[in-house]
């Protein structure tokens, strides 16, 4: 194993982007890790309206992040805004 990352709660979904990877948790949080920096968490935020984020994915152009939760809510985030906030 090259490296590992730790989040709060259980990991429910994993998705790779062009420069890192994202992990969602059963506590409605999304973590963004930069794999170029030894799996450093560069952003953690609450998935709006989510109790338990089930799925996350990043668009092929790395511009959007989509998430869905057990509550039926689907969110679409602009990656640029997420990383800058």
N, C-alpha and C positions, 0 to 999 in steps of 0.2 A: 504494500500500500504506500502510495506517495505521500498522502496527506489526508487529514480529516477535518471536519468542521463540526461544531456543536451549536445546537439551538435550544431554546426553552421549549419544553413539551415534546410531543412526538412529531416526527417529520411525516407529512401526509402526501407531499408531491415534490418532485424535483424536475427542473427544466434547465437546459443549457442555453446561454446566449452567446453572442460573438466573443465576448471577453470575460465571461464568468458563468456562474450558475446561480439559480434561485431555488430556495427551499421554502415551502409553506409549512405551517404548524397547525396542530389541532386546536390551538388557542387563537386562531384568526390572525396570525402574524405572518408577514412575508419577509424573508431575509435575502439579501443579495450579497454574494461572495465574489471577490475578484480572484480568480485562480492564477492570475499572473503574479499575485502577491501572497503566495502560500495560503490560499483560502481565507483571506482576511475579509471579515464582514464589513462591507462598506455602507450598507444601509439596512435598517430594520424599520418596518412600518406596519401599522394595523391595516388589515384588509377591510375596507369600509363596509360596515353592515354585516360582516361575517362573524359567525360563531366558530365555525370549523371549516377552514379552507381545504377543499378536496383536490382541486386541480389548478395548476398554473402552467402557462406556456408563453413563450415570447415569439413575436412575429418574425418572419424570415429576414426582414430588413432591420431587426433589432429596435424598432421604433415603439412597439406596443407590448404591453404585458396584460394578459387576460387571466382572470381568476374566477373560480366558481366555488360556491360553498354549500354546505349541507342545508342551509336555510333557503336555497333556491336563488340566491343573489349571484349575478354574474357582473363582474367589474372589468372595465377596460381602462388601463392607465397608460399615459404617455411616459416612456422610459426616461426621457429627458427631464420631465417634471418630477418624477419620482426621485431621481438621483440628485436633483438640485435643491430639493426641499429639505 
